[in-house]
């Protein structure tokens, strides 16, 4: 799917629950064909955002358009465009899989070839061997697949997935991630997660949200740059604490991990050589110097720390 057209445009969105300010002026966009990750700790505002986008919750102020429709003025039109998988799938355990999907198809306005539509989505979601099973008897992984099937059955252009791998075992997580990756070829997707590898593996862009604010956004490479360059230098040295205090700078962050001096920033060969020269000149003994690119987990921690220090 070619990317380019803006599917979601959100500007200065606020949400209050009584006196609690859950979202604080968030702005973002989703382009056609993108998988956009909402990454943040529990309670950061991810689920509130998903529920507003799906019209389950009203926003307090701001503006959201989806495919050009205003969220406040055209909620029913927007619902037709969206497939939504909440963190707890909306399943009826007493239904068989085919019965449930037939029911969902009809309430979503599908009136022709319902049986073929249900068979198609069962095949697509890998539910063939379980299609006559009671939902109550399914494993968590299969229940999640049924949840994805109900979100996809009307073939929406936009999928909103809230913590889609929550509570699954490792094998089920890999299967669902592979399926989401396939879905990204045909649908625009917003994926809410607190799992760092999930965002790194699946998403074209990531928004990092904390305490109701978007503190960073971009590809992993762009987030690396925001996290002061995305380079981590590990220096094994005889007195790491004293060495750290001697080179403190606003241009990089410094910490000690397992007795090793760790610097996160943008250095390059000259920058690393300059730091080493400074330390040697100050009388420290350096045993080794290693450099590596930050992974998303390290970037995430750095950005959260920087946000708290603002």
N, C-alpha and C positions, 0 to 999 in steps of 0.2 A: 504494500500500500504506500503510495506517495504521501510524504508529509508536507504540510505547508498551511492549508486552510485552518483558521482558528475555530475550534469546536467550543471551547469554554473560555470565556473572558470574565474574570472576577476582579473587581476593583474596590478596595477599601472596605472590606466586609467585616462588620462587627457583629458579635453575638453576646448578649447578656442573658444569664439565667438569674432573674431577680437582681441581686447586687454583684453577682459573680461575672466577671468579664472574661468569657471563654475564648473569644476570637477578637484580636486587636488590630483591626485595619489590614487584613491580609489581602494581597493582590497576586494573581497568577494567571497564566493561560495554558491551555492544552491545545496542541495542534493535531490535525488529522493524522492518524497512523502512529502517534506517539504512545509509549507507555510512560506515564508520569508517576513517580513515586512520592508519596507523602511519608516522610521518615521522621520519627520522633519518639521520645519516651512515652510511656503510658500517661494519659492525662494531659498530653500536649495540645490537644484540640483536633486531632485527626478525625475521629469519629463524628464530632460535631460538624466538621466541614463536609464529610460525606453525606450526612443526613440533611444538611442544607441543600447540597447539590441535587439530591434526589427528591426535594420538596417535602420531606418528612418533617423538617423543622423550618420555621420562618427565620430569615435573617433579621437582625435588629436595624442595621443600616448598611449602606453600600449598594453595589450593583453587581448582578451576575446575569450573563446571557449565555445560552446554550444553543448552538446552531442558529444564532440570531434571535432566538425567543427570549424575552425578558422573564426571568425566573418568577417574579411576583405576578406579572400580568398574564402569563401563559403557562401555568403549572401543568395543566392536563396535556398540552402539546409536548412539554418537556418529558413528562413521564413516558410517553410513547417512544421517545428516542433513547431511553436509558434501560440498561439491564443492571440490576443492583443485587449484589451479594453482601448482605450485612455479616457482621462477625459471627452471629448465630443464625444459620440459614433458616428461613421461614417455612419449615416443613410440617406436615401433618403425619405423625407417626403411624396412625391407624390406616393410612392409604397405602396401596401398592404403588410402586414407582410410576407405572403407566397411568394409573388412575389420577395420581397427583399432577403429573405433567399434562394430562388431558384437561384437568380442572384449571390449571394455570393458563394453558393456551386459550381456553374459552374466556376467562376473565380478562385476558389481555387483548381480546377482540379478534382472535383467530376463529373464523367460522367455517372456512372451506378447507378441505383436506386435512382435518385435524389429526386423524390417525397417521397420515404420512408425515406430518410435521413432528409428531411425538416420536415416531420411529427414527426420523432423521436426527433429532437431537439426542435420543438415546444412543444411537450409533456414534455420534460425534463425541459424546462425553464418556464413552467406554462403559456404558451401563447395560449392555446387552444381556449379560448373564444374570443380572439382578433385576431385570425390568418387571418381573412378576413378584418380587419380594416385597414384604411389608417394610416400609421405611424404618419402623422401630427395630427391625432385625439387622439393619445395615451397620457396617463399621463406620467409624467417624470419617474415614477417607471416602467411602462411597456416599455418605450423606452430604459431604462437601461437593461431590460430583453432581448429586441431584440439585443442590443449591445453585451450582453453576448452570445446570441445564435449565432451571426455571428462569435464570437471568438471561439466557441466550435464546429462549424458545421463539421469541418474536423477532429475532435477528436484528437487535439494536445496533446502531453505529457506535454507541458509547457504552462501555462497561465500567462500573464503579465497584471495586472489590475492597472490602474492609477486612483486613487481617485474614486473607483467604487460606493461609496454612496454619492458623492458630489451633493448637491442640492435636496436630497430626503427628504420627510417628515419622522417623527419618525417611523411610521409603515412600510414604504417602506425600511427604513434603516435596520430594524430588519429582514425583508424578504430577502433582498439581502445578509445580513451577514449569515443568515442560509443557503442560497444557496451556498455561497462561502465555508462555512464549509463542506457542502456535497461534493463539487467539490474537496476539498482537499483530499478526500479518493481515488481519481482516477487520479489526476493531481498534478504535481509540480507547485507551484504558487509563483509569486512575486507580492506583494501587496504594492502599494505606498499609503500612507495616512498621513494626519496631525492630524488625530483623535485618541487620545490616547486610549480610550476604544476599538476601532476597532482593533488596534494592539495587545492589551492585550488579547482580546477575541479570535482572529482568528489565531494568528501567533505562530509557534513553536519557531522561533527566530526573533529578531528585530535588524535591523541596524539603528542607530541614525545618521543622516546626517545633517550637518549645514555648510553653506557657502562653499559647495563643498567638504567637508571632512567628512569621517566617523569617528565620535568621540567615538563611542562605539558600541559593538555588542554582542549578546548572548541571552539566554533565560531571562525571567524577573528575575529569581533568580540570574543569572550571572550579569545582569545589576544592581541589588540591591547591589551586592558585589562591583561592580565598583563605585557605588555611595556611597562609604565609608560604606558598611555594610548593607544598607537597613533598618536601624532602626531609628525611629523618637521618641525622648523623649520630652514630653511637661511638663514644670515645671511652675506651678503657684507660683509666688514669689513676695515679696513686692516691690522690686526695680529691675525689669527685665533688664533694660539697664545697670545699674551698675553691676548686676550679670553677664551679658553676657561679659562685658569687663574684669571681674575678672577671667574668666575661658577660655578665647580665646586660641585655640590650632589648630595646623595644622592637628590634627588627626580627627577632626570633624568640621562641619560648624554650625554656630549659627545665629539665627535671632529672631526677636520678631514679633509675630502675635497676634493681638487683645489683647495686654498686657500680652501675655504668652511667656516665654522663650522657644524657639524650637531648639533642637539640632538634627542634622542629622549625623549619623555615625555608627560605630560598637562598641557596648558597652558591652553587656552582663550584668549579675547581678552585678558582681564586679565593672565593669566600671560605671554603674549607681550609685551604692552605693558610689563609690569614689567621683563622682561629687557632689552628695548630701552632703557628709561629708565635702567637701571643701567649699561649699556654706554656710553650717551651721556654720562651723568654722570661716568663714569670717563675721559672724553676720547677714546673711540674714534669713528672715522668709519664710519657704517653706510651702505652703498650700496643694499642691498635686503634685504627679509625675505620669505621664502616659506614657506608651511605646506602640508603634505600628509599624508594618512593613510598609515600604514605598510602596505606589502603583506606577503604571507606570508613572502617571502624576508627582508625586513628584520626582521619579528617573530621568525622562526626564529633568525637570527644574534644578535639581542638576547637571546633567551631562553637560547641556548647560552652566550653570554658571561656572562650573569647567573649561570647554574648553575655555571660554572667559578670564579666569584668567591665563591661561598658557602663 
